Amino acid sequence: MRQIILDTETTGLSWERGNRVVEIGCVEFIERRPTGRHFHKYIKPDCDFEAGAQEVTGLSLERLANEPRMEEVVDEFLEFIRGAELIIHNAAFDVGFLNNELSICGAQYGKLADHVPNIEDSLLLARQRYPGQRNSLDALCKRLGVDNSHRQLHGALLDAQLLGEVYIGLTSGQEEIGFGDPSAAAQQKKLDIQVDLSAPRPRVIVLAGEMAAHQARLEKLRKKAGKCVWDLSEPLETAQAVEA
């Protein structure tokens, strides 16, 4: 599965008021792992910044004067994202701006959704997992243990990189203990083992301390992922626990 983590910076908060995109940052993930490939462009907006937007991004018209316009990079941008699932934080904002940019470049470019199979909003995912809490990128970095100490200003590529780590944390379940790596199982050698099914099954004795540690681990997974793979399986006979 190919995913693109995407972020933009703009001259203001509303494309309807004439604000434009000034930076696009994209990071490629395949099978939930960064590939090292990215797309990053600064863009000359041909409009002024709204009050406050310049301070947030650290960009200015002078800084962007020699950067390409959107119509000069649109084909390269669409080629990079084409066919991938997009992951965007507060997707409605970025998608609205990018759809506006595509319309300015020409009707033949359509809308963003015409080039990708799905657009996932990580803000909605965060609100489902952490209802009633702050779910900004900075808040999620802190909550999920993602180091954002180098984020002094908003930057599209840096924010896309941080969002990639946040998204994996938001959507990880059993991946953290190895179930999310399909290549691991494929790399294991197949063994030809003959099993006597008529033989009595061995009786497993679980120490009380081991059982307590196991239950604590499951509870930690439930709190972090919202569920645990063992909860989805058929109930098993409770193993006998004995004191160590």
Secondary structure, 3 states (H helix, E strand, C coil): CEEEEEEEEECCCCHHHCCCEEEEEEEEEECCEEEEEEEEEECCCCCCCCCCHHHHHCCCHHHHCCCCCHHHHHHHHHHHHCCCEEEECCHHHHHHHHHHHHHHHCHHHCCHHHCCCCEEEHHHHHHHHCCCCCCCHHHHHHHHCCCCCCCCCCCHHHHHHHHHHHHHHHHCCHHHHCCCCHHHHHHCCCCCCCCCCCCCCCCCEEEHHHHHHHHHHHHHHHHHHCCCHHHHCCCCCCCEEECC
